[in-house]
Amino acid sequence: GINGTTFKTTEQFASGEVTYLLQQGQEDQTAQVWGQLIGTDEFPQLTFENHVYYASRKTQDNVILERFYTNKENADILVQVEYDENGFNDEYNVYQPAVLNGGVYEISNAGQLYWFAEYVGESEEHLSANAKLMKDIIINENVLDKNGNLNGNGSNFRKWTPIGNEDDTYTGRFDGDNHTISGLYLNSSEKYVGLFRYIGEKGTVENVGLIDNYMSGKFVGGITDENIGTIENCYNTGTIKAEFAGGIASYNIKGKITDCHYTGTISAEFAGGIAGYNMSGTIENCYNTGTVSGTEYACGILGYNLGTIINCYNTGTVSGAEYIGSILVENNGKISNCFYLDDNETDKLDGTAFKTTKQFAHCKLLCCYDLIFRLYKILV
């Protein structure tokens, strides 16, 4: 299209929207040029009468339900809404706002988590918002059956929308305070799926566990699709189905993932227990005990590494792929002090070593002491 022109529908012309925009475009806002009698005039009129105002219906929490154009001044409508015990109002499809305390949004129920996701995604200025979980959050119950499969077709579950938007990264601090988020459900063709879409260079997500969750999409990471920031002391026990997937992050671009673990089930074309791809980031003190299956490659910790991997282990099942790695498939970065459960060497990579069940069980490896100590701190 041509700069300075915008198409509008018949309904938008009739609503008064175009009249409002034309009048707003006047240099002198005290002089009315455009007017329209809404409900009678189909199009803007050159008239000194029938001024068009922009108004809204909003809740007592200042959540906008609807915006509309009217010939009445000061025509905002206040609607009193009540939220259920989980912070939802399905009649108006709105969520209970989180409580702002000292620059941090305190989240105590599922509705407030949904509100925070919507709040962060609606404006670039909100991408740096900080949040803290005050309780364990339950969104849906019994999302997975005892085998880790989706219960039913998912139609009865409340769908999750990842925190953030498709264009910018999250740069705030999200502290789970060692609480869990249970029942995340997202089954779609969306490209970027996770608790978050992208975690930016200044962003941090820490101290949160994801349980009983099901995520399906193109690029899926339990905590985030792409990480440039910091993910620390997080875990995921859920099920992932994707083209490209990681139990914690799909892509670790140049971020840091530390003290994290995955214990669920991944099915993808390209799958890693912790991450699918590590460009120039660091993965340290992490482990996988989950099941990882991929049609192209499947790896206990990571698929392809250009960064750094330190002090990690895998005891989970890795199968199905053309290329299989107990720790990873291909390394063009740095890897050290990483171990996998096997009776024989399979990875054949410097910095990785197989250990038997007995060796893992009795922790007789002096070189593992630092790793076991760090992992102990995560679990207690």
Secondary structure, DSSP 4 states (H G I P E B T S, - for coil): --TT-----HHHHHHTHHHHHHHHT-S-TTS--EE--TTT-SS-EE-SS---EEEEEEETT--EEEEEEESSTT--EEE-----TTSEETTTTEEPPPEEETTEEEE-SHHHHHHHHHHHHH-GGGTT-EEEE-S-EESSS--B-TTS-BSTTSTTSPPP--BS-SSS-B-SEEEEEEEEEE--EEESS-SEESSEEEE-TT-EEEEEEEES-EEEEEEEESSEEEESSEEES-EE-SEEEEEEEESSEEEESS-EEES-EE-SEEEEEEEESSEEEESS-EEES-EE-SEEEEEEEEESSEEEESSEEES-EE-SEEESSSEEESS-SEESSEEESEEEE-SS--S--TTEEEE-HHHHHHT--GGGHHHHHHHHHHH-
